Amino acid sequence: MSIIAITIDSATPSTKYLSALKKYSGLGFTEFKNKIQNNNYLAETDGDDPNKLQEPKSLIDDLTKSGASVKIYDSDPYAEG
């Protein structure tokens, strides 16, 4: 099973990023701020299920429109899964 996860590359999270994140999760602003500052994953999904990829794609789109630098991680380094 392949896991897709994202982080934001930022030392100081913008409120624009936090608003986009809040839209996709029930976490509070402080939790998001800590995750961004600690470079923790903000969202994860099953990379093998095309139906589950739409929500993180929408989140990535919203974050990049807000000016965030998003990093995408795939647990399947050879894209074989």
C-alpha positions in Angstrom: 0.0 0.0 0.0 1.3 3.4 -1.0 0.7 6.4 1.3 0.7 9.9 0.0 1.4 12.7 2.6 2.0 16.4 2.4 3.9 19.0 4.4 4.3 22.8 4.0 7.8 24.1 3.8 7.6 27.2 6.0 9.1 28.4 9.2 6.3 30.8 9.9 2.8 29.6 8.8 0.6 32.2 7.2 -3.0 32.5 8.3 -3.9 32.0 4.6 -2.5 28.4 4.9 -4.2 27.8 8.1 -7.6 28.8 6.7 -7.1 26.3 3.8 -6.1 23.6 6.2 -9.1 24.2 8.5 -11.4 23.7 5.5 -10.1 20.1 5.1 -9.7 19.0 8.7 -11.2 19.4 12.2 -7.8 20.3 13.7 -7.4 23.7 15.4 -5.1 26.5 14.2 -2.5 25.9 17.0 -2.3 22.2 16.0 -1.7 23.1 12.3 0.8 25.8 13.3 2.8 23.3 15.4 2.7 20.7 12.6 4.0 23.2 10.0 6.8 24.4 12.3 7.8 20.8 13.2 7.6 19.7 9.5 5.0 17.1 10.3 2.6 15.6 7.8 -0.6 17.7 7.4 -2.6 15.2 5.4 -2.2 11.5 4.4 -4.1 9.3 2.2 -4.0 5.9 0.5 -2.1 6.5 -2.8 -3.5 3.3 -4.3 -7.1 4.4 -4.2 -7.8 7.0 -6.9 -11.1 8.0 -5.2 -9.2 9.1 -2.1 -6.7 11.3 -3.9 -9.2 14.0 -4.8 -9.3 15.6 -1.3 -5.5 15.9 -0.9 -5.3 17.2 -4.4 -7.9 19.9 -3.6 -6.0 20.8 -0.4 -2.7 21.1 -2.3 -4.4 23.3 -4.9 -5.8 25.6 -2.2 -2.5 25.7 -0.4 -0.5 26.6 -3.5 -3.0 29.3 -4.4 -2.4 30.7 -0.9 1.3 30.9 -1.7 2.4 27.8 0.3 5.3 25.7 -0.8 4.0 22.1 -0.5 6.0 19.0 -0.4 4.5 15.7 -1.4 5.8 12.4 -0.1 5.0 8.9 -1.5 5.9 5.8 0.6 6.3 3.9 -2.7 9.6 5.2 -4.0 9.4 3.3 -7.3 5.7 4.0 -7.9 5.1 0.3 -8.3 2.2 -0.1 -5.8 
